[in-house]
């Protein structure tokens, strides 16, 4: 079941992130637009002041059944794409670790094209 993410889901996604040895993003860094597929995966849509949006923090539950997780991930991406269109965005951007071929291939099956390779993502804490 795909639904809107709420702050009450934060504990679940931190468990999934830790289980996958991903960094746990503080809750205040998550955007207002997020979707969660109950028990399987979550993803977020960051809006900008232009017609481009950023899809990120796609995390799946490593303990869910692989076949169910696969279906849920496809539904999650479709849902985020549709939400981006509904909000008026014309381009969707996302970063995928080069080693994550599965997610890269999944994005490709949804119409994403690879623009850069061998790139380092950089972040600066402004606090």
Backbone bond lengths (Angstrom), bond angles and torsions (degrees), N, CA, C in turn:
res aa  C-N    CA-C-N  psi(-1)  N-CA   C-N-CA  omega(-1)  CA-C   N-CA-C  phi
1 X - - - 1.447 - - 1.526 109.24 -
2 X 1.305 117.88 117.64 1.457 124.37 178.98 1.522 108.94 -90.20
3 X 1.329 115.72 129.85 1.466 120.41 -179.89 1.519 109.33 -148.62
4 X 1.314 116.05 172.87 1.463 121.88 176.79 1.527 110.49 -68.20
5 X 1.307 115.81 139.22 1.460 121.87 173.87 1.529 108.53 -72.25
6 X 1.329 116.61 141.30 1.465 121.47 171.96 1.524 108.11 -126.53
7 X 1.308 116.42 163.82 1.461 120.26 -179.23 1.535 111.92 -61.37
8 X 1.309 117.52 -19.91 1.467 121.16 177.30 1.537 111.92 -68.41
9 X 1.339 117.38 -18.59 1.463 122.63 179.92 1.527 112.47 -83.91
10 X 1.309 117.38 -8.03 1.463 121.19 -172.44 1.534 112.15 -56.76
11 X 1.313 118.31 -41.83 1.461 121.21 179.55 1.514 112.78 -59.76
12 X 1.317 116.20 -37.41 1.463 121.19 179.88 1.521 110.30 -66.02
13 X 1.335 116.69 -46.59 1.465 117.72 -176.37 1.529 111.65 -72.26
14 X 1.330 118.25 -28.00 1.466 118.80 175.12 1.528 109.86 -66.95
15 X 1.323 117.42 -37.22 1.477 120.75 175.54 1.528 110.46 -61.42
16 X 1.340 116.75 -46.01 1.458 120.57 -179.90 1.524 110.79 -63.15
17 X 1.339 116.91 -42.93 1.468 120.99 -179.89 1.530 110.42 -62.01
18 X 1.310 116.57 -47.29 1.469 119.92 179.46 1.528 111.38 -61.97
19 X 1.325 116.74 -41.78 1.459 120.69 179.77 1.527 111.07 -62.30
20 X 1.314 116.80 -30.40 1.471 121.66 179.58 1.529 111.98 -94.28
21 X 1.320 116.11 3.39 1.468 122.94 -178.52 1.524 111.80 58.64
22 X 1.335 115.32 39.26 1.453 122.81 173.71 1.520 108.18 -95.41
23 X 1.319 117.43 156.70 1.466 118.35 173.24 1.528 109.62 -67.03
24 X 1.316 116.23 145.35 1.467 120.81 177.17 1.518 107.54 -91.77
25 X 1.302 115.46 116.36 1.455 121.34 -179.67 1.528 109.19 -78.69
26 X 1.339 118.28 129.66 1.471 118.95 176.77 1.531 110.54 -57.54
27 X 1.299 116.01 144.10 1.463 121.04 -174.97 1.522 112.40 -56.68
28 X 1.331 117.37 -35.78 1.467 119.24 -177.85 1.531 112.66 -70.25
29 X 1.325 118.20 -6.69 1.458 121.47 177.00 1.527 112.18 -93.18
30 X 1.314 117.08 -6.20 1.467 120.34 179.45 1.524 109.87 -84.16
31 X 1.319 117.18 140.09 1.460 120.59 179.82 1.529 111.85 -75.43
32 X 1.308 114.70 169.32 1.467 120.54 179.65 1.527 111.79 -68.27
33 X 1.318 117.23 -26.02 1.460 120.71 -177.21 1.521 110.73 -100.27
34 X 1.313 114.99 112.60 1.453 121.37 176.50 1.519 108.73 -149.07
35 X 1.308 115.83 151.56 1.458 121.73 176.64 1.522 108.22 -125.63
36 X 1.310 115.83 144.91 1.453 121.06 177.12 1.522 108.67 -131.03
37 X 1.307 114.74 135.39 1.460 120.63 174.00 1.519 104.78 -100.40
38 X 1.304 115.44 108.21 1.462 123.85 -171.49 1.525 112.83 -42.61
39 X 1.344 115.53 117.48 1.451 121.69 176.02 1.512 116.34 81.13
40 X 1.360 117.30 -2.93 1.460 118.94 -172.52 1.518 115.93 -126.04
41 X 1.335 119.05 -49.07 1.464 119.80 -174.03 1.521 111.59 -164.38
42 X 1.329 114.49 164.40 1.456 121.90 -179.12 1.525 108.35 -145.90
43 X 1.324 116.51 154.05 1.462 121.44 176.51 1.507 110.11 -157.92
44 X 1.332 115.51 160.39 1.460 120.62 -173.38 1.518 111.72 -131.47
45 X 1.314 115.03 153.79 1.449 123.48 179.88 1.524 108.57 -122.41
46 X 1.317 116.13 113.99 1.461 122.18 176.71 1.524 108.10 -94.61
47 X 1.321 116.78 122.23 1.449 121.35 177.17 1.515 110.68 -86.05
48 X 1.312 116.67 160.02 1.462 122.40 174.94 1.512 108.38 -127.87
49 X 1.323 116.65 178.57 1.467 120.24 177.07 1.528 110.76 -90.89
50 X 1.333 115.22 19.90 1.459 121.68 175.46 1.532 107.83 -127.78
51 X 1.291 117.68 -164.16 1.467 121.47 -179.03 1.530 112.63 -95.24
52 X 1.350 116.06 17.40 1.460 120.12 176.80 1.522 109.10 -113.69
53 X 1.316 116.04 140.36 1.462 120.94 176.39 1.527 108.37 -125.27
54 X 1.302 115.35 166.89 1.453 121.78 -176.68 1.517 108.97 -124.55
55 X 1.319 117.02 123.72 1.465 122.58 177.01 1.525 107.18 -99.38
56 X 1.330 116.17 126.41 1.459 118.29 -175.04 1.511 112.32 -154.24
57 X 1.323 115.35 175.87 1.456 125.28 179.87 1.525 110.83 54.55
58 X 1.329 113.74 48.83 1.462 120.68 173.82 1.531 106.17 -79.82
59 X 1.303 116.74 112.64 1.461 121.15 -177.40 1.526 108.26 -130.17
60 X 1.326 115.26 134.75 1.457 118.71 177.48 1.518 110.50 -116.11
61 X 1.303 114.33 157.27 1.457 122.46 178.80 1.532 108.22 -78.57
62 X 1.332 118.43 112.67 1.459 119.46 -177.89 1.528 113.45 -68.11
63 X 1.332 116.40 -13.15 1.462 119.94 -179.11 1.521 113.84 -96.00
64 X 1.335 117.44 -0.07 1.462 118.58 177.40 1.524 108.98 -83.36
65 X 1.332 115.51 159.00 1.466 120.17 -179.98 1.521 109.63 -62.24
66 X 1.314 116.47 134.75 1.459 122.21 -176.83 1.532 112.35 -54.83
67 X 1.309 117.75 -45.08 1.472 120.59 -178.06 1.525 111.20 -65.91
68 X 1.330 116.78 -39.88 1.470 120.66 178.56 1.528 110.42 -70.23
69 X 1.334 116.51 -39.71 1.462 121.02 179.20 1.525 110.05 -63.50
70 X 1.332 117.30 -40.05 1.457 122.01 179.00 1.530 110.54 -59.91
71 X 1.309 117.03 -48.17 1.469 121.45 178.02 1.524 110.58 -62.36
72 X 1.331 115.86 -44.40 1.467 120.90 -178.80 1.526 111.15 -62.75
73 X 1.335 117.42 -41.18 1.472 120.38 179.40 1.523 110.96 -62.94
74 X 1.326 117.25 -41.39 1.461 119.70 177.34 1.524 111.08 -63.04
75 X 1.319 116.98 -42.83 1.462 120.60 178.69 1.532 111.05 -66.24
76 X 1.328 117.22 -37.51 1.464 120.87 177.78 1.521 110.96 -62.39
77 X 1.328 117.17 -50.12 1.463 119.91 179.81 1.519 111.20 -61.64
78 X 1.322 117.47 -43.82 1.470 120.53 177.13 1.529 110.28 -58.65
79 X 1.334 116.65 -42.58 1.453 120.79 -179.96 1.516 112.36 -64.43
80 X 1.335 117.70 -42.54 1.463 120.65 178.65 1.527 111.30 -67.14
81 X 1.323 117.06 -38.43 1.467 120.86 176.76 1.526 110.23 -62.49
82 X 1.313 117.25 -46.69 1.467 121.12 179.16 1.534 111.30 -63.66
83 X 1.323 117.01 -38.98 1.464 120.24 178.29 1.530 110.69 -64.81
84 X 1.321 116.89 -40.50 1.470 120.46 177.67 1.526 110.66 -61.80
85 X 1.322 116.65 -42.79 1.473 120.23 177.25 1.524 110.36 -63.23
86 X 1.333 116.28 -43.54 1.467 120.96 -179.49 1.529 111.02 -59.89
87 X 1.332 116.22 -35.33 1.462 120.56 179.83 1.526 112.92 -82.02
88 X 1.328 117.43 -1.26 1.461 121.02 174.46 1.515 115.57 91.34
89 X 1.317 117.99 10.84 1.465 119.82 177.77 1.521 109.91 -76.82
90 X 1.331 115.63 147.56 1.460 120.85 -178.71 1.526 112.76 -108.66
91 X 1.316 116.84 -21.10 1.463 122.36 179.80 1.523 108.25 -133.24
92 X 1.328 115.69 138.45 1.460 121.27 176.05 1.521 107.45 -118.63
93 X 1.319 115.44 129.32 1.457 123.19 -178.91 1.521 109.15 -114.07
94 X 1.318 117.11 147.04 1.460 120.99 174.39 1.518 108.72 -155.49
95 X 1.308 116.18 153.74 1.464 122.26 175.27 1.523 108.38 -110.51
96 X 1.320 115.71 139.85 1.459 121.24 177.67 1.524 107.05 -134.41
97 X 1.312 115.82 131.38 1.463 120.23 176.55 1.525 108.92 -57.54
98 X 1.322 116.84 133.19 1.469 121.35 -176.62 1.526 112.06 -55.17
99 X 1.311 117.17 -34.10 1.469 120.66 -179.01 1.529 112.51 -72.59
100 X 1.327 117.75 -14.46 1.459 121.24 -177.61 1.533 109.57 -89.42
101 X 1.321 115.34 71.22 1.464 121.40 -177.57 1.528 111.98 -61.83
102 X 1.322 116.24 -35.64 1.466 120.31 -178.55 1.532 111.11 -59.90
103 X 1.339 116.13 -47.88 1.463 119.35 -179.43 1.530 110.81 -71.26
104 X 1.330 116.96 -37.87 1.467 120.37 176.67 1.526 110.25 -59.35
105 X 1.313 117.05 -45.50 1.470 121.22 178.50 1.528 111.06 -64.55
106 X 1.327 116.29 -39.44 1.477 120.13 179.51 1.530 109.47 -63.13
107 X 1.328 117.08 -44.36 1.466 120.34 177.45 1.531 109.91 -59.82
108 X 1.335 116.04 -43.56 1.467 120.27 178.96 1.515 111.91 -58.63
109 X 1.334 116.39 -38.52 1.467 119.85 179.57 1.532 111.95 -68.72
110 X 1.336 116.80 -16.55 1.470 122.07 178.62 1.527 111.66 -97.85
111 X 1.343 116.72 6.90 1.459 120.44 175.48 1.517 115.44 97.63
112 X 1.330 117.72 3.11 1.459 120.01 175.92 1.524 108.73 -73.90
113 X 1.330 116.40 146.78 1.459 121.79 174.22 1.522 108.64 -119.00
114 X 1.325 115.86 144.51 1.456 120.59 179.93 1.525 109.14 -76.63
115 X 1.310 115.91 130.24 1.465 119.95 -179.24 1.522 112.25 -106.01
116 X 1.322 117.96 -35.20 1.461 122.07 -176.45 1.518 109.79 -136.66
117 X 1.319 116.28 152.00 1.465 121.59 172.89 1.529 107.36 -134.98
118 X 1.321 116.26 162.73 1.447 120.86 177.20 1.517 113.10 59.74
119 X 1.310 116.85 35.87 1.455 122.29 -173.46 1.518 109.63 -109.58
120 X 1.291 117.24 145.08 1.457 122.23 173.85 1.514 109.21 -101.81
121 X 1.315 117.27 129.18 1.444 120.67 173.15 1.521 107.73 -83.58
122 X 1.298 117.13 136.92 1.460 122.06 -175.72 1.526 109.33 -119.28
123 X 1.323 116.18 147.01 1.463 120.77 179.42 1.527 108.19 -142.49
124 X 1.308 116.96 145.38 1.460 122.60 176.55 1.515 108.57 -128.82
125 X 1.295 116.37 128.13 1.464 122.99 176.31 1.525 107.82 -79.89
126 X 1.301 117.41 119.16 1.473 122.41 -177.13 1.520 113.60 -94.40
127 X 1.321 116.58 2.25 1.473 118.58 -179.21 1.504 110.49 -74.59
